[in-house]
Amino acid sequence: RRSALLPCACVRSPPMSGQLPPHWKTAQAADGKEYYFNEMTGETSWTIPAVEDALKVGAMVSESPTAASIDMDEGQGQRPREGGDTLGRSASLSNEPDLRMGGSSDASGPLASLHPHTPKLLMVLVASFVVMLEASIEYSHSPGIGGVLAYAVSVGTVSLGFVLILFAMAKVKPDAVTDTTVRMPRDAQLTVLQASAGFLFVWWGIGCGILTFHAPYQSTSNAFFACWVALFSSLIMCVDSFSNLQSAWKKYATAASDMTVQLMLVMLMASLILFLSSLDFANSGQGKWGIICGLFTAALTMIYYYLQSQHRLSLVGRKGMSALLFLLWAVGVGVLTFDYPFRITGNGFFACWTGAVASACFTYQVFFESQLQWRAHLTRSFSTSRTHMVSDIQPSRL
């Protein structure tokens, strides 16, 4: 058990005294929608709570000091229900705002206004420093190729400075982080954290695309991994900041609960990465094969998913398409990673092997109608527990 979250983005006094019951205040969610919360119990409501309900809750709190504690389901914070149910503990409505933007009752310290994004911002900060440092060192050693290296330095420097300014604002003026809004086209408004998450995601999306798919970090290095860490951290920040993205992510997680859908999504992502990685090598035969393989496997995966979702694919058709996908990925791995151009680890190398392994598991599932239990098999294979040791097996008596 732990105390309930107070998911407010910014708190202000009610317009007129007497409108709200005792201990109730108004707050504004990240998407601008107003709601009400009890500062003693953490209860939330979309509408003004009834005085009778509020007095009942107050009496419960006065009788038991632990009445304000709430059991949390897998760490999810409390959210108000539509219709003004002040005693509701959770809601799963797709149109509810992201109330975690303003932090929680257990968020304390000088960076409380950045909660719950502080860990992700720290990861972006470290990744930005790594990119800036490695690019600066390489630029000092190879000034002749300063174009792409200068861009890498600027990507890391701008991101580093941006995050440091955000930390300084949270330290010096935390109200500016929680209360300030940024006007967008069509009368839309974003909080500082929403605007920051969007900027970092766009900034690192472009930077990671250029630096790791083109130059200078096509092969694995400190800066290579730092670019991807910054991109994924900013992506998670966006998902946590926008309720629409949260709803889309929940739908994706629900669909991906099926192992077959997971494998198809992995193959689709690998196809896209392979296509982008092969563009710089389009003047060679192997590079052309990488482009064709990426496009063809992506198209085949989407066609398979569409036909399967419409129940228009027979068992023979599923086996044929899955076998063709595995054949394409197997040839792709053989040509691109053993010959050229992805013999060194990088985006193209990882995409080839990820697609090949996913297609092999996918084909196995289609042909044998069973899923591979990777985690269980790997645990048993590499476990040092005595129950799995071969030396513990007693020979049978004849």
HUBELJO-V772607 format. One record per pair of residues at least 6 apart in sequence whose ideal C-beta (glycine too) atoms are under 8 Angstrom apart, sorted by sequence separation. I is the first residue (numbers start at 1). J is the second residue. D is the distance in whole Angstrom. If there is no record, write none. Layout:
# HUBELJO-V772607
i-><I,I>
j-><J,J>
d-><D,D>
This chain:
# HUBELJO-V772607
i-><14,20,28,29,37,38,43,61,72,183,184,211,212,217,218,239,240,255,256,281,282,307,336,337,342,343,364,365,386,27,28,37,60,61,81,111,114,139,142,169,170,182,217,238,239,280,341,342,365,26,27,36,37,70,80,107,169,181,182,190,279,313,364,380,26,27,35,36,82,103,107,181,182,256,278,281,282,304,26,27,35,36,81,103,139,181,182,217,239,278,307,308,342,14,25,35,36,38,78,79,80,82,103,104,138,139,166,180,181,278,361,13,14,24,25,36,78,79,81,103,104,180,182,211,212,278,279,336,337,12,13,24,33,36,103,178,182,211,277,278,361,11,12,24,25,43,76,82,135,139,178,304,11,12,23,24,177,212,275,278,337,11,12,20,23,38,41,80,100,176,177,211,212,274,275,278,336,337,10,23,73,79,135,136,304,9,10,23,40,134,135,276,303,304,8,9,38,70,80,208,274,275,333,8,9,41,79,132,135,207,208,274,275,332,333,8,9,40,131,132,135,273,300,304,7,77,208,271,272,77,132,133,169,204,207,208,271,274,275,329,332,333,131,132,271,300,301,332,24,131,132,300,41,42,130,166,204,205,271,272,329,330,41,77,128,129,204,270,271,329,20,21,40,42,128,131,132,297,300,8,19,20,21,57,128,329,330,7,21,24,57,166,200,201,204,267,268,271,326,329,6,23,128,129,203,297,328,329,22,54,127,128,296,297,6,21,53,201,268,326,21,44,46,53,162,200,201,267,268,325,326,23,43,44,45,46,49,124,125,128,293,297,6,22,42,44,45,46,47,48,50,201,293,326,4,5,7,21,46,47,49,162,163,197,200,201,264,322,325,326,4,46,125,162,293,325,3,4,45,124,125,293,45,197,198,264,322,323,45,159,196,197,264,322,44,121,125,290,37,43,197,198,289,293,36,43,159,193,197,261,322,35,121,158,159,197,322,121,289,290,194,289,319,38,155,159,193,194,318,319,155,286,191,286,290,114,155,290,114,286,286,287,44,152,286,111,114,155,284,113,284,294,112,267,274,278,290,297,111,151,152,218,281,110,111,151,281,110,113,35,112,113,148,218,267,274,297,42,114,148,213,278,4,33,35,113,152,213,3,4,32,113,152,277,3,4,31,148,213,214,2,3,5,30,31,148,149,209,213,1,4,29,30,148,1,29,30,277,1,2,7,29,277,278,7,30,145,152,159,276,277,5,7,29,30,4,5,4,273,274,277,27,103,273,102,117,124,273,274,138,273,274,114,117,124,131,271,135,270,274,270,270,271,269,270,134,134,135,266,267,270,134,266,9,101,8,11,267,7,9,10,101,130,131,134,266,267,7,9,101,130,7,8,5,7,8,131,263,267,6,7,130,131,263,6,7,6,128,263,264,5,6,127,131,263,5,126,127,4,5,3,127,128,260,263,3,126,127,2,124,260,123,124,127,259,123,124,123,124,121,259,120,120,120,121,120,117,120,224,117,116,117,220,219,220,219,220,219,218,218,212,213,212,101,100,101,98,98,98,98,97,96,95,98,32,95,94,94,32,30,30,30,10,10,9,10,9,30,31,30,31,30>
j-><20,26,34,35,43,44,49,67,78,189,190,217,218,223,224,245,246,261,262,287,288,313,342,343,348,349,370,371,392,34,35,44,67,68,88,118,121,146,149,176,177,189,224,245,246,287,348,349,372,34,35,44,45,78,88,115,177,189,190,198,287,321,372,388,35,36,44,45,91,112,116,190,191,265,287,290,291,313,36,37,45,46,91,113,149,191,192,227,249,288,317,318,352,25,36,46,47,49,89,90,91,93,114,115,149,150,177,191,192,289,372,25,26,36,37,48,90,91,93,115,116,192,194,223,224,290,291,348,349,25,26,37,46,49,116,191,195,224,290,291,374,25,26,38,39,57,90,96,149,153,192,318,26,27,38,39,192,227,290,293,352,27,28,36,39,54,57,96,116,192,193,227,228,290,291,294,352,353,27,40,90,96,152,153,321,27,28,41,58,152,153,294,321,322,27,28,57,89,99,227,293,294,352,28,29,61,99,152,155,227,228,294,295,352,353,29,30,61,152,153,156,294,321,325,29,99,230,293,294,100,155,156,192,227,230,231,294,297,298,352,355,356,155,156,295,324,325,356,49,156,157,325,67,68,156,192,230,231,297,298,355,356,68,104,155,156,231,297,298,356,48,49,68,70,156,159,160,325,328,37,48,49,50,86,157,358,359,37,51,54,87,196,230,231,234,297,298,301,356,359,37,54,159,160,234,328,359,360,54,86,159,160,328,329,39,54,86,234,301,359,55,78,80,87,196,234,235,301,302,359,360,58,78,79,80,81,84,159,160,163,328,332,42,58,78,80,81,82,83,84,86,237,329,362,41,42,44,58,83,84,86,199,200,234,237,238,301,359,362,363,42,84,163,200,331,363,42,43,84,163,164,332,85,237,238,304,362,363,86,200,237,238,305,363,86,163,167,332,80,86,240,241,332,336,80,87,203,237,241,305,366,80,166,203,204,242,367,167,335,336,241,336,366,86,203,207,241,242,366,367,204,335,241,336,341,166,207,342,167,339,340,341,99,207,341,167,170,211,340,170,341,351,170,325,332,336,348,355,170,210,211,277,340,170,171,211,341,171,174,97,174,175,210,280,329,336,359,105,177,211,276,341,68,97,99,177,216,277,68,69,97,178,217,342,69,70,97,214,279,280,69,70,72,97,98,215,216,276,280,69,72,97,98,216,70,98,99,346,71,72,77,99,347,348,78,101,216,223,230,347,348,77,79,101,102,77,78,78,347,348,351,102,178,348,178,193,200,350,351,216,351,352,193,197,204,211,351,216,351,355,352,354,355,354,355,221,222,223,354,355,358,223,355,99,191,99,102,358,99,101,102,193,222,223,226,358,359,100,102,194,223,101,102,100,102,103,226,358,362,102,103,226,227,359,103,104,104,226,361,362,104,105,226,230,362,105,226,227,105,106,105,229,230,362,365,106,229,230,106,229,365,229,230,233,365,230,233,233,234,233,371,233,234,236,237,237,237,240,346,240,240,241,344,344,345,345,346,346,346,347,346,347,347,240,240,241,240,241,242,243,243,243,243,246,181,247,247,250,189,191,193,194,175,178,178,179,191,241,242,242,243,243>
d-><5,7,6,6,7,8,8,5,8,6,6,5,7,5,8,5,7,5,5,3,6,4,5,6,4,8,8,6,5,7,8,5,5,6,4,5,6,6,7,6,5,7,4,6,6,7,7,4,7,6,6,7,8,6,7,4,5,4,5,7,8,8,6,6,7,7,6,5,7,6,7,6,8,6,5,7,6,7,6,6,7,8,5,7,4,6,7,7,5,8,7,7,6,7,7,5,7,8,6,6,7,6,8,7,5,7,8,7,8,8,5,7,5,6,6,6,6,5,8,4,8,5,8,7,6,3,7,7,6,8,8,7,8,6,7,7,5,8,7,5,8,6,6,5,6,6,7,8,5,6,8,7,7,8,5,8,5,5,7,8,5,5,8,7,5,7,6,7,6,7,7,5,7,6,6,6,5,7,7,5,7,6,4,6,5,7,5,8,7,8,4,8,8,8,4,5,7,6,8,4,6,3,5,7,5,6,6,8,8,7,6,4,6,6,6,8,5,6,6,6,6,8,6,8,8,7,7,8,7,6,8,8,7,7,8,5,5,8,7,7,7,5,6,3,7,7,7,7,6,4,5,6,7,6,7,8,5,6,4,6,5,6,5,6,8,7,4,8,4,4,6,6,6,7,5,8,6,6,8,6,7,8,8,7,8,8,8,8,5,6,7,6,8,8,5,6,6,7,8,4,6,7,4,6,8,5,8,8,7,7,8,4,6,7,7,3,5,4,5,4,7,6,5,7,7,4,6,5,7,5,6,7,8,7,5,7,7,6,7,7,6,8,6,7,6,4,7,6,7,7,8,7,8,7,7,7,7,8,7,3,4,7,8,6,7,5,5,8,7,4,3,6,5,7,8,7,7,8,5,6,7,4,7,4,6,7,6,6,4,7,8,5,6,4,8,6,8,7,8,5,8,8,7,8,8,7,6,8,4,8,4,5,7,7,7,8,7,7,6,5,5,7,6,8,7,8,6,7,5,6,8,6,8,6,8,7,4,8,7,6,5,6,7,8,6,7,5,7,7,5,7,8,8,7,7,8,7,7,5,7,6,8,8,7,7,8,5,5,4,8,7,8,8,8,8,8,8,7,7,8,5,8,7,5,8,4,6,6,7,7,8,5,8,7,6,4,4,7,8,6,7,7,8,6,7,5,6,7,7,5,8,3,5,5,8,7,7,7,6,6,5,5,5,7,7,4,7,7,7,7,3,4,7,7,7,8,6,5,5,6,6,7,8,7,6,6,6,8,4,7,4,6,7,7,8,8,8,8,5,7,8,5,6,8,4,7,5,6,6,5,7,4,8,7,6,7,8,5,3,5,6,6,5,5,8,4,6,6,4,7,6,8,4,7,6,8,5,5,7,8,8,4,6,8,8,6,6,8,6,7,4,4,4,8,4,6,8,7,7,7,6,5,6,7,7,6,8,4,7,8,6,6,5,7,7,7,5,4,6,8,5,5,7,6,8,5,5,8,7,7,7,8,8,5,5,6,6,5,5,7,7,6,6,8,7,6,7,6,7,5,5,7,7,6,8,8,4,8,6,6,8,6,8,5,6,5,6,6,8,8,6,7>
